[in-house]
Amino acid sequence: MRSMLREGFLELDVNGEHRKVVARPADTLLHVLRERLGLTGAKPSCKNGDCGACTVLVDGWPIKSCLMLAVEAEGHLITTVEGLKNTPIQKSFVDNFAFQCGYCTSGFLMNCHALAQIHPQASYATMREWLQSNLCRCTSYEEITQAMENVLLKT
């Protein structure tokens, strides 16, 4: 944090790349990802942590990037939806039509990917609990749940 205040830049590890970026102390990780790095997969929706559209992974854990200051991300591994490549959950979302307007999809993908990595044998109850941190205004919950089940329960 000291270097950012003195030098005006952050060094972030995003999607496997080391990036230097100019940021203000009050900039959120969401703002820096979208406006400074051009990674627009994380969506600004509620901007208060309720919807999950801005979910990214920080050291493998789902974090709502609208609630995290960019300076707090220094020294951590950040993965955005742009950093996921050909994961089983992405294929399952497509196969199950687990999206409508698509605005919430990246947040759900990040949350579901993290669940598959952290709890690969997650129970249905655990999946439902994890789903509660994301909102879909188009109500694609049945399809999203099916996509998760296909990956985690191998149905």
N, C-alpha and C positions, 0 to 999 in steps of 0.2 A: 504494500500500500504506500509506503514511504516513497518509492520510486515514482509512482504515478503522480503523487502530489508535487514532487519536485520536478519531474521531467515531463509530465503530461501524457505519458503513454502507459499502456498495459501490455504485458506479454501473455498471450493466451494460447493454449493448446486446444484447437478446435478441429474435430474430424481428422485427427492424426497429423495436423499441420501446425507448426509453430507460427503464430501470427502476432505482429506488433500493431497496436491500434491506439489512436489518440482518444482519450475519454475523460469526461469530467468525473469527479468523485461521486456525484449523485446519479450517474447513468446506470440504468438497470442492464442486466445481462441481455435481456430481450432487445433493448434499444441498440446496444452495441452490435449484437449479432445481425440485426436487420439493417440498421442505418450505416454502420461503419464497415461491416464485413460483407454485406449483401446477401446474407443467408436468411431468406424470407420464409422458410418453412414454418418456423415458430410464429404463431399468429397473435397479434395484439387484440384481445377481445375485451375482457372485463377489466384488465389491468389491476386486479386486486386479489388474484389467486383463486377465484371461485370456479372458473370454467375449465382450466387445463389446456386451452388451445396453444399456450406458449411453452408447453412441457419440453424440456431437453434433458439429457442425461449429464450429470456431473459425477465423475468417477463411477459411472454405471448406475447411479440412482436417479429416478425421475425427480426433477426439480421444476417448479414453475418459475420460468426465467423473468417474469414480470416482478417477482418478489425478491430477486437476488441482485445485489449490486454487482456490476461487472468486476469491480476491484476484488470482490470476494472470490471470483473465479480464477484468479491468478494462482498458478501452481496446481491446478486441477485439470483433469481430462474432460473436455466438453464434447458431447456428441449431439448433433442436431439431426433432424430427419434427412438432411442432405448427406449425412455421413453413413446412413444405413444403405447397404447395397445388397439387393437380392436376398433379404432375410425371409425366413419362413412366414413371419407374421405379415409382411407386405404381400406375399403371394396369397395368403389366406384371406386378407382383406379384399383383394381383387376377386378371388374365386367366390367369396360370399357376398359380394356387393355391399361391403360394410362401410358405406359412405353414401351420402346424397349430395349435399352442396359441397362437401370437402373441407369446409373451414376448420372443423375440429379434428380432421383425420390425422394430421401430423402429431398432435398431442396424444391421441389414442395410440397411434403406432409406437411412439416413444415409450409410453407407459406399458403397453403390452409387450414390447421388446424387452424392457427392463424386467418385467415379471417373468418372462421366459428364461432370462439369464439368471435371475436371482432365485426363483422358485420354479425350476423346470417341471416339477411334478405337482404344481399347484392344484389344490382342490377347487371345486366349483365355488365354494364359499369364499376362498381367497381371491379368486378371479373377480367375483362380484364386489368384494371389498375394494380391490384395486380400481375397478371401473368407477367407483363412486367419486374419484378425484377428477373426473373429466365429464363435461356436459356435451351432449349433442342436441342441438335445438331442432334438428330434423327427425329426431327420435329413431335413429338407426341402431338402437341398443340390442335388439334381437340379432341382427346381422353381425354386429361387433362381438357380441358374446359368442356367437357361433364361430367366428373367425378365431377367437382366442381358444375356444374349446378344441378346434381342429388342430391347433399347434400344441397346446399344453396337455390335452387329454388324449391326443392321437386318435380321435374318433373318425 
